[in-house]
Amino acid sequence: MTDILYFDTDCISSFLWVKVENLLASLYSGKMVIPQQVYDELSNPHTPHLKARVDVIIDNGDASIQSIQTGTPEFELYIKLTNSPDEGRKIIGRGEASVIALASESGGIIASNNLSDVKTYALELELRHITTGDIMIKAHKESLITEDEGNNIWSAMLEKKRKIGSASFTEYLSLHGSEEVA
């Protein structure tokens, strides 16, 4: 298995919105992949600052963009997830589907906060899955942030309407802090 992380829009934008993408670079430099579909979502003309911030981490070599090539197993899975999922499953977004498809073929790690759409597929495909909260815990464990700094970042993420799982970093840390994080 590889330690490459495939970021969907909601997870990476949690860090971009509050200007702490440096934490991602410190933890995962060279191991972050942003699928082309996610990059396109971050290129929304209404939020040019998100694209500008992600371009910096790409230009620095901390992250790369990856496309899904037609005719590949990744493409087939992507089309299935976005157009014709198995019976009883709902169609999922392009960003989430691209992360799942790319990670499934490489054995990479899904970085997504979208538990309702992503977690089931991650379990089914036996993929590792992390969230913004898990990344924050890793930053704390590696002494990149204190708990107070984590709470300030968490609060700023919540103010930007990020769905990150708990009311505070302290709460998330107490619930998940003993778990192993990629």
ABEGO torsion letter per residue (X at the ends): XBABBBBBAAAAAAAAAAGAAAAAAAAABGABBBBAAAAAAAABAABAAAAAAAAAAAAAGABBBBBBBBGBAAAAAAAAAAABBBBGBBBBBAAAAAAAAAAAAAGBBBBBABAAAAAAAAAAAGBBBBBAAAAAAAAAAAGABBAAAAAAAAAAAAAAGBBAGBABAAAAAAAAAABBBX
